[in-house]
Amino acid sequence: MATLTGRVTTAVSIGTVIEWYDFFLYGTAAALVFPQLFFPAADSVVGSLLSFATFATGFAARPLGGVLFGHLGDRVGRKKVLVVTLIMMGIATVGVGVLPTYGQIGIAAPVLLVVLRIIQGLGTGGEWGGAALMTKENGSSRPGFWGAFLSSAVFAGLILGSLAYTALSSVLTDDQLFGWGWRIPFVVSILLVGVGLWIRRELPETAEFEQVTRVEGQEKAPVVEALRRPRNVIAIFLMRVGQNTTFYIVSVFVLSYATATLGMTRSSILMATVVGALVACVLCPLYGHLGDRFGFHRVMIVALLVQAAFVFPFFLLLDSRDVTLAVIAVTIGIAGGAAASDAIQPAYFTSMFGTKIRFSAVSIGREGGTVVGGGLAPLIAAGLLAWQGGEPWAVAGWMVVTSLLGIGGVLLARPLAAGRSRPIDVPGRAATTDRAGA
């Protein structure tokens, strides 16, 4: 069984790397190049706000994608959804790469940019849930460990997206980068998507989904059923807000803050992001193992507490403008509590629901929380920074508050199996019910 789980996890993770490369690539561009290319009439602060606003639209679409593809995944299977989401991401990303700028077609440029970002958001909204269930539903006794490789894949996508602009910034002049160089990483995505589709074409449907469908049939309205007992959906929403806010402020907003406010070079802060994501990529399976060993709820609480405690030291290190200290700050910010809480989500969140509604329930809670914690985080942070005249302490306070909200989500969650009194996140336990915990 471990061999099957490992083979499926590898195949799913490679596709996940590609999808998240596409998604994070947009975030990097939104911080570094889109303000000048698509909002040139605005001053630097307004341009960054508008660029982060388009970044947020992708997150706003993610719950819709979660509902749509969650329903389809619970009805027709996990594998088919993963193929569709990968194709959607590829089309949207390449579309951004060939999109004319504001200087070429005027206001139509940012409008089309938003449309393509929404398509990305719809695809991403269905990707994570499907990938998580492919690793969850093959009977492994180590769901935290195997599921954590999906988080490693997400960080690998961040690495590729950041490296793309690190490489371009090192070999191109600003005129070349803003003229045509920025398009290259987006257009190259078409080749990566082709590789992902080739790998995913042979994926089997999950054993658990096939068995439940054969014995019990399909849930006619999995979204409705998931929302009838919404406690765990809300809990996941809060946990996702808690983890995602800090992660996206550190990985996206800080790119703009460090370059525009602190005067650091693009290459130095991108290097810090790459190092942080690389360390996170390596550590995620360890965090997943700790979840299997000690319980996912305990690991989540500790991770969010560590994340909150590091917020103010993070900005003190960053504000030194010292490259080495900035690398340390960003690395801990990404690979510490944020990565630990992300790594256990595939196993923890999916353990709260039964097979027939799992895709829908997890996607609604997680992608809904991602809107606030991910899409709005850079925009809120930019607004707080402008309000405080360039001082980051209001941003830091927001990161602490959202981390505490995440802990509230852990305390709210009731991941109980039907007929049992023990939490199903105890190592070796698996969900058998088709209802959310009360």
Secondary structure, DSSP 8 states (H G I E B T S, - for coil): -HHHHHHHHHHHHHHHHHHHHHHHHHHHHHHHTHHHHH-TTS-HHHHHHHHHHHHHHHHHHHHHHHHHHHHHHHHH-HHHHHHHHHHHHHHHHHHHHT---HHHHTTHHHHHHHHHHHHHHHHHHHHHHHHHHHHHTT--S-HHHHHHHHHHHHHHHHHHHHHHHHHHHHHS-HHHHHHTGGGHHHHTHHHHHHHHHHHHTT----HHHHHHHHHH---S-HHHHHHHS-HHHHHHHHHHHHHHHHHHIIIIIHHHIIIIIS---HHHHHHHHHHHHHHHHHHHHHHHHHHHHH-HHHHHHHHHHHHHHTHHHHHHHHTT--HHHHHHHHHHHHHTHHHHHHHTHHHHHHTTS-TTTHHHHHHHHHHHHHIIIIIHHHHHHHHHHHHTTT--HHHHHHHHHHHHHHHHHHHH---B-TT--SBTTSTT-----SS---
